[in-house]
Amino acid sequence: MSGNMGNFGNLNMAGLMKKAQKMQNDMKKVQDDLKRRTVEVSSGGGAVKVVMNGEKQVQSLVIAPAAVDPEDIEMLQDLLSAAFNEATKKVDEMMTAEMGKFTAGLGLPPGLF
């Protein structure tokens, strides 16, 4: 009887390994797709716009002429900081939401991926 259990265990383990490899491949595809996606944010009512990809690389930056005031460089710096920080946050949220679909049923701690 124990011989049958051993065979059953091997079959089960092979099935689990196959499922794990499929999940790993699927996760890689999603990660690659997320790297190509972009988020767009603006600050200062559209005075500064940032487009960032899933690898947190800036794809474009637009600064409205009205935001460039030589007498108030600090305001422009604040607008840029706010836009970059928000873009980074949105990329993180996008990644977490997509990868969470894979980890939801595994009981893994949040933020692992």
C-alpha positions in Angstrom: 0.0 0.0 0.0 2.8 2.4 0.8 4.2 1.8 -2.7 1.0 3.1 -4.3 1.1 6.2 -2.0 4.6 6.9 -3.2 3.6 6.8 -6.8 0.6 9.0 -6.1 2.9 11.4 -4.3 5.2 11.6 -7.3 2.4 12.2 -9.7 1.1 15.0 -7.4 4.5 16.5 -7.1 5.0 16.5 -10.9 1.6 18.2 -11.3 2.5 20.8 -8.7 5.8 21.5 -10.4 4.1 21.9 -13.8 1.6 24.3 -12.3 4.3 26.3 -10.6 6.3 26.6 -13.8 3.2 27.7 -15.7 2.5 30.3 -13.0 6.1 31.5 -13.2 5.9 31.8 -17.0 2.6 33.7 -16.7 4.0 36.0 -14.1 7.1 36.8 -16.3 4.8 37.7 -19.2 2.7 40.0 -17.0 5.9 41.6 -15.6 7.2 42.2 -19.1 3.9 43.7 -20.1 3.8 46.0 -17.1 7.3 47.3 -18.0 5.9 48.5 -21.3 2.8 50.1 -19.8 2.8 53.8 -18.8 1.2 56.0 -16.3 0.6 59.7 -16.7 0.2 62.2 -13.9 0.1 65.9 -13.6 0.6 68.4 -10.9 -0.3 72.1 -10.4 -3.5 71.7 -12.4 -1.6 70.4 -15.4 1.4 72.7 -15.2 3.7 69.7 -15.0 2.9 66.4 -16.7 5.0 63.2 -16.4 4.7 59.9 -18.3 6.5 57.0 -16.7 6.8 53.4 -17.7 6.6 50.3 -15.6 10.3 50.3 -15.1 10.0 53.8 -13.5 11.8 55.5 -16.4 10.4 58.9 -17.4 9.1 58.7 -21.0 8.1 62.3 -21.2 8.0 65.5 -19.2 6.0 68.5 -20.1 6.3 71.8 -18.2 3.8 74.6 -19.1 5.5 77.9 -19.7 3.4 79.5 -17.0 5.0 77.2 -14.4 8.5 78.6 -15.2 8.7 81.6 -13.0 12.4 82.7 -12.4 11.2 84.4 -9.2 9.7 81.2 -7.8 11.9 78.2 -8.8 10.8 76.4 -5.6 7.2 76.2 -6.9 8.4 74.4 -10.1 10.7 72.1 -8.0 7.7 71.2 -5.8 5.5 70.6 -8.9 8.1 68.3 -10.4 8.7 66.4 -7.2 5.0 65.9 -6.7 4.5 64.6 -10.3 7.5 62.2 -10.1 6.4 60.9 -6.7 2.8 60.4 -7.9 4.0 58.6 -11.1 6.2 56.3 -9.0 3.3 55.5 -6.7 1.0 54.8 -9.6 3.6 52.4 -11.2 3.9 50.6 -7.8 0.1 50.3 -7.5 -0.2 49.0 -11.1 2.4 46.3 -10.4 0.9 45.4 -7.0 -2.6 45.1 -8.6 -1.5 42.9 -11.5 0.9 40.7 -9.5 -1.7 40.4 -6.7 -3.8 38.4 -9.1 -1.2 35.6 -9.0 -0.5 35.7 -5.3 -4.0 36.1 -4.0 -4.6 32.4 -3.4 -1.1 31.5 -2.3 -1.2 33.1 1.2 2.0 35.0 0.5 2.6 38.3 2.4 1.5 41.4 0.5 4.2 43.3 -1.3 6.3 40.3 -1.9 6.3 40.9 -5.7 
